[in-house]
Amino acid sequence: MFSRCLFLACCWFAVPGFLVAEEKKPMTLGKIERLDPALDAIIPKEATIEVLAGGFSWSEGPVWVKDGGYLLFSDIPKNMIWKWSAKDGLHAFLKPSGYTGSTKFTGAEPGSNGLAIDARGNLILCQHGDRRLARLEQDKKFVTLVDKYQGKRLNSPNDLVIVSNGDVYFTDPPYGLPGNVKDPGKELDFQGVYRLKPNGEVTLLTSELTRPNGIDLSPDEKTLYVANSDPAQAIVKAYPIKPDGTLGAGQVICDLTADVKAAPNKGLPDGLKVDQRGNIFATAVNGIYILSPQGKLLGKIVTNDKTANCAFGDDGTVLYMTTNHQLTRIKTLTKGKGF
């Protein structure tokens, strides 16, 4: 446990095993890199990146819960979900979150990853260790939504987005398998992007991406964006969504392979979110890349650390970021979808 301590001008208070910044004197990090004048309408010139909490093993999958006014996010190696709010600070929310087996999990990432809230207010989880999408019930028990495709177990569902009609699009790379892509328990010989319908029907939409990861929709729900977290092909693709919910041919709208090679171990295309204007906030090298709907790079939120994912919260203008061992946020001039 960390004892109560003081670091320069920033006060911290203790949560068992964690440091949480007080609201009065927030700790900040990084910078905003402005590459196009259009960014000034998205990120205020005076914006700073605020640190809310730290000490996590690998923070991921944030989602804002409007009903309660709080943020939930995964700590994958610790197999748990944390809850943060401005009113109550940081608290443990759920453990286990992604692996519920009785035997010891031998891999590094057993927990939940991407999280979402459905139309009824239920928490939907991508569970690495259990290799499924699941719904959390009021009694804190899990209900499996999908764990197989054509009779074979999924790899380890990573991220998801829920369509207004109830369909769920999700990605299934191998990161939660103890042996990754070479794991002997891997039953599918590809990494897929899928659609799960409310009636339980699951459809493989594409298997062309080597490491499909972050996923989100355009505001009109006519385009699906998917990040590929492969260092050899670090890209974001845009897929037109057909009237039947399947995908047309994808187009690369952002290729970050050169950036990844120039700064190895500083992050890959991972989670992404889209705002009401269609701008894409895509995690990549050292933070968040902000892209226009057409894929033009407008600027970067530079955290100087691997940043796994992000989510809009509060009134929709605040972007929360799971930044490696920390939870951070920044005020924007836009709003996330659904606010």
Summary of the structure (lengths in Angstrom):
residues: 339
radius of gyration: 18.7
end to end distance: 37.7
largest distance: 57.3
contacts: 1220
relative contact order: 0.14
helix: 4%
strand: 47%
